[in-house]
């Protein structure tokens, strides 16, 4: 765990326990900052944590994810030993600061688990509740996120 992220570690551990999945948080340069206990890891996760390096194909996937503000399900990339996972870009005050990665090789995350991921990343929770959008563009982004979540 990188120094300065001690306050995030309990949150990562709690999310991993609720999801029953391995969770990892990277900075925007894809350096592993903190991670949960890893029961089931793939070659990409192992390389990220132990060697702090990634295959170029994994970096390319992360770069494409950084261009969106949605939770993304990646396909398995057998050539580099990467299992399917859910990724959400992390932002603070509109600036991209990193990634949240959740291994999901069987693609069995439930809607409730996806909601936990959304909440962890600061996205509005899926479901009921009155949400006030001060600007129309925020409403469009929210609607796009909800659509993507329902159609992953």
C-alpha positions as CSV (number, residue, x, y, z in Angstrom):
1,X,0.0,0.0,0.0
2,X,1.3,3.4,-0.9
3,X,1.8,5.8,2.0
4,X,-1.0,8.4,2.2
5,X,-3.7,5.9,1.2
6,X,-4.0,4.3,4.7
7,X,-7.4,6.0,5.1
8,X,-8.6,4.4,1.8
9,X,-7.5,0.9,2.7
10,X,-10.4,0.1,5.2
11,X,-12.8,1.3,2.5
12,X,-11.2,-1.0,-0.1
13,X,-11.3,-3.9,2.3
14,X,-14.9,-3.2,3.2
15,X,-15.9,-3.0,-0.5
16,X,-14.0,-6.3,-1.3
17,X,-15.8,-8.0,1.6
18,X,-19.2,-6.8,0.4
19,X,-18.5,-7.9,-3.2
20,X,-16.6,-11.1,-2.3
21,X,-14.1,-10.1,-4.9
22,X,-10.5,-8.8,-5.1
23,X,-10.4,-5.0,-5.4
24,X,-7.4,-2.8,-6.4
25,X,-7.1,1.0,-6.6
26,X,-4.5,2.5,-9.1
27,X,-3.5,6.1,-9.6
28,X,-3.9,7.5,-13.0
29,X,-0.4,6.3,-14.0
30,X,-1.6,2.7,-13.1
31,X,0.6,2.4,-10.0
32,X,-1.1,0.1,-7.5
33,X,-2.0,2.3,-4.5
34,X,-4.0,-0.1,-2.3
35,X,-5.6,-3.4,-2.6
36,X,-7.7,-5.9,-0.8
37,X,-6.6,-9.4,0.1
38,X,-6.3,-11.3,-3.2
39,X,-7.8,-14.7,-3.2
40,X,-8.0,-15.2,-7.0
41,X,-5.5,-13.2,-9.0
42,X,-4.6,-13.2,-12.7
43,X,-1.2,-12.4,-14.2
44,X,-2.0,-8.8,-14.8
45,X,-3.1,-8.2,-11.1
46,X,0.0,-10.1,-9.9
47,X,2.3,-8.0,-12.1
48,X,0.6,-4.8,-11.0
49,X,1.0,-5.5,-7.2
50,X,4.4,-7.3,-7.2
51,X,6.3,-5.7,-10.0
52,X,4.4,-2.4,-10.4
53,X,4.3,-3.0,-14.2
54,X,1.7,-3.8,-16.8
55,X,1.6,-5.3,-20.2
56,X,1.1,-2.7,-22.9
57,X,-2.3,-4.2,-23.8
58,X,-3.5,-3.7,-20.2
59,X,-2.2,-0.1,-20.2
60,X,-4.2,0.5,-23.5
61,X,-7.4,-0.9,-21.9
62,X,-6.9,1.4,-18.9
63,X,-6.3,4.4,-21.2
64,X,-9.5,3.8,-23.0
65,X,-11.4,3.5,-19.7
66,X,-9.9,6.8,-18.6
67,X,-11.7,8.5,-21.5
68,X,-15.1,7.6,-20.0
69,X,-16.9,8.4,-16.8
70,X,-18.7,5.0,-16.7
71,X,-18.2,1.7,-15.0
72,X,-16.8,-0.6,-17.7
73,X,-16.7,-4.4,-17.9
74,X,-13.5,-5.6,-19.6
75,X,-13.3,-8.8,-21.6
76,X,-10.8,-11.5,-20.8
77,X,-7.5,-11.0,-22.6
78,X,-6.0,-14.5,-22.5
79,X,-2.8,-13.4,-24.3
80,X,-1.6,-11.4,-21.3
81,X,-3.4,-13.5,-18.6
82,X,-6.0,-10.9,-17.9
83,X,-9.4,-12.1,-16.5
84,X,-12.6,-10.1,-17.0
85,X,-13.0,-7.3,-14.5
86,X,-15.1,-4.3,-13.7
87,X,-13.3,-0.9,-13.8
88,X,-14.4,2.5,-12.8
89,X,-12.4,5.6,-13.3
90,X,-12.0,7.6,-10.1
91,X,-12.3,11.4,-10.3
92,X,-12.0,14.2,-7.8
93,X,-13.5,17.6,-8.6
94,X,-13.8,16.6,-12.3
95,X,-10.1,15.5,-12.6
96,X,-9.3,11.8,-13.4
97,X,-7.2,10.6,-10.4
98,X,-7.2,6.8,-10.8
99,X,-9.0,3.5,-11.3
100,X,-10.9,1.0,-9.2
101,X,-10.6,-2.6,-10.5
102,X,-12.8,-5.5,-9.3
103,X,-12.0,-9.0,-10.6
104,X,-15.1,-10.6,-12.0
105,X,-14.0,-13.5,-14.2
106,X,-17.4,-15.1,-14.3
107,X,-19.2,-11.8,-14.8
108,X,-21.5,-12.6,-11.9
109,X,-21.7,-9.2,-10.1
110,X,-25.3,-8.4,-9.1
111,X,-27.0,-5.0,-9.5
112,X,-26.6,-4.4,-5.7
113,X,-22.8,-5.1,-6.1
114,X,-22.6,-2.7,-9.0
115,X,-24.3,-0.1,-6.9
116,X,-21.7,-0.6,-4.2
117,X,-19.0,0.1,-6.8
118,X,-20.8,3.2,-8.1
119,X,-21.1,4.5,-4.5
120,X,-17.5,3.8,-3.7
121,X,-16.5,5.8,-6.8
122,X,-18.8,8.7,-6.0
123,X,-21.3,8.0,-8.7
124,X,-25.0,8.5,-7.8
125,X,-26.6,5.4,-6.5
126,X,-28.7,3.4,-9.0
127,X,-32.4,3.3,-8.1
128,X,-34.8,5.5,-6.2
129,X,-34.3,8.9,-4.8
130,X,-34.7,12.5,-5.9
131,X,-31.6,13.8,-7.6
132,X,-31.3,17.5,-8.5
133,X,-29.1,18.3,-11.5
134,X,-28.0,21.9,-11.4
135,X,-26.9,21.7,-15.1
136,X,-28.3,19.8,-18.0
137,X,-25.0,18.2,-18.9
138,X,-24.8,16.5,-15.5
139,X,-28.2,14.9,-16.0
140,X,-27.0,13.6,-19.4
141,X,-23.9,12.0,-17.8
142,X,-26.0,10.5,-15.0
143,X,-28.5,9.0,-17.5
144,X,-25.6,7.6,-19.6
145,X,-24.2,6.0,-16.5
146,X,-27.5,4.5,-15.5
147,X,-28.0,3.1,-19.0
148,X,-24.6,1.6,-19.1
149,X,-25.1,0.0,-15.7
150,X,-28.4,-1.6,-16.8
151,X,-26.9,-2.9,-20.0
152,X,-23.5,-4.2,-18.9
